[in-house]
Amino acid sequence: MVSSRTYISALERGLKSPTLPKIASLAAVLGVHPLTLIAMAFVDPAVASPDEIRQLLQRAQTEAAALVSRSI
């Protein structure tokens, strides 16, 4: 088991903040990339359209590419 139900409930209610290794563990159990979980933390899935999610991921891709090009 990755985490207890109590811990997951505390995450969902915003009472706990997971570490990056914990996010990776949770993502593995869910069968998604850890970045997906992190991105979804910045989107309200109840009201976000697929287009809004796509725009957020596009922005992340653009900014990541800019960071990589600066470090070379």
N, C-alpha and C positions, 0 to 999 in steps of 0.2 A: 504494500500500500504506500502510495506517495505521501498522502497526508490524511489526517483524520477529518471526519465530517465537521467537527467543531472548527478546525483550522480553515477549511474551505468556506464554511459559513461566515467566519470572521473576515475572510478575504472579500467575499461577496458584499458584505455590509460595510466594507472600507475600514474595518477596525485593525487590520493587519496589512503590512506591505511585504510582499514576497521578495526574496533575494533573486538574483538572476539564476543561480543554480536551481532554485525551487521552481521558477518559471519554466526552465528547461525540462524539469521532471514532470511538471503538470502537462506541458505541451506534448511530451512523449506519450503520456497516458491517453491524451485526447487525440493523438495522431496528427498533430499540426506542428508547424514550425514555431519556435518561441516568439519570433517577430510577429506572428499572427496574434498571439495573446497580448503582446505589448501594444500593437496597433489598436486592437479592439478596446483597450483601456481608455482610448481617446475618442471613442465613438459610442454613441448611445444606440445600440442595435434595435431598440424599439422604435426609433424615429429616423435613423440614418438610412438613406437610400443606397443601393449598390453603387451609384455614381459617386456619392460622397466618400464611400469607403475607397473606391478606385482613386479618387483625387488625393486622399490622404496617403495612400501607398505610393502614388506617383510622386508626391512631394518628398516622401522619405527616400525614394530612389534617386531623385534629382539631388537632394542634399547629401546623400551618401556618396554619390559620384563626385560631387564638388569637394567633399572632404578628402576623398582618395586622391584626386588630382592635386590638391594642395600639399599633400604629404610626400609627393614624388619629387 
